[in-house]
Amino acid sequence: MKRINSKVQPILWEHKKLLVLDQRLLPHEKKYLELTSCKDVISAIKEMVVRGAPLIGITAAYGMAVAANEFKKLEADKLINKLKVIGEEIKSSRPTAINLKWAVDLVLNTIFELRDTDSIISAVEKRAKWIHNDDVDRCEKIGEYGASIIPKSANILTICNTGALATGGIGTAFGVILTAHRNNHNVHVYASETRPRQQGARLTTFECFENGIECTLISDTACGYMMQKGNIDLVIAGADRIAANGDTANKIGTYQLAVLAKEHNIPFYIAAPLSTFDLSINSGVEIPIEERDEKEVKEIHGKHICVKEIKASNPAFDVTSGKYISGIITEKGILKDDLSGSIRKIFNTVALV
């Protein structure tokens, strides 16, 4: 099958330099930032210059490459110890997305036996590129499997952004949509705005426009109404961490879409690579939920929308129980029915590296 490419490239590694598209400025401005230190990379992840679980993992891997070059004058053993410390700092920058930990640990496991500084730097860069290319392939396969369940002329509701801006390839949930679009399924996307960072409004609509996909932006509070009116055929969302029983953490607002979808007998799918699964936790209760700055809720474009003294809660994610999920679309197929059993089975037959 011919590879499907997105017109959006959020991250580039060129001449030992990491360039990332500043997603905070989209869709009004396309600007790449050059990250020259591990502190730059950590800041970019924390401040959501880059976002999306798979892309955060890729950025983390390249961040380790940046760090390896930054401290290239250190002896091999000291460089490895330095990278271990930096790796922990990177992993703590966004606690919910498991891909972050997965990528950093994969890099560290690649170099722990090396005893030459140049070999360490080369191995880190090689592993980072592998993680990036691997995600391209995973997204492609997720798109292929997912497109097989998309009806012709389907109206698809999605939340946040799960396309090229969130991954190394064409995306997870958006990758399914893009593949169906390229296969002439004539799909139409309803993009939930996704307060408070507006990833749906700013980024998903942008990717739909760039790729020629028909799209309608709706407020988060209109999703139930759209389902009630029969305007939604299925819901597809991404994931930041999936527990062993199928409970899924994703952008705040996903849980309510799943409950509403079940009430209206609408299929609700999660699309995610196997690197997003965390088999060390039994259920979603154990997933740490990032609490972000209350300013994201209280301010728009730097101006208060409420009384300044009012307190605000700003959880970045919520957890959807597996009982609300019709299936999880992965690069190895679609997991359905008994999610716990399906997850165990698939991890008994495949390796992540």
Summary of the structure (lengths in Angstrom):
residues: 353
radius of gyration: 19.8
end to end distance: 23.7
largest distance: 65.1
contacts: 1279
relative contact order: 0.12
helix: 43%
strand: 18%
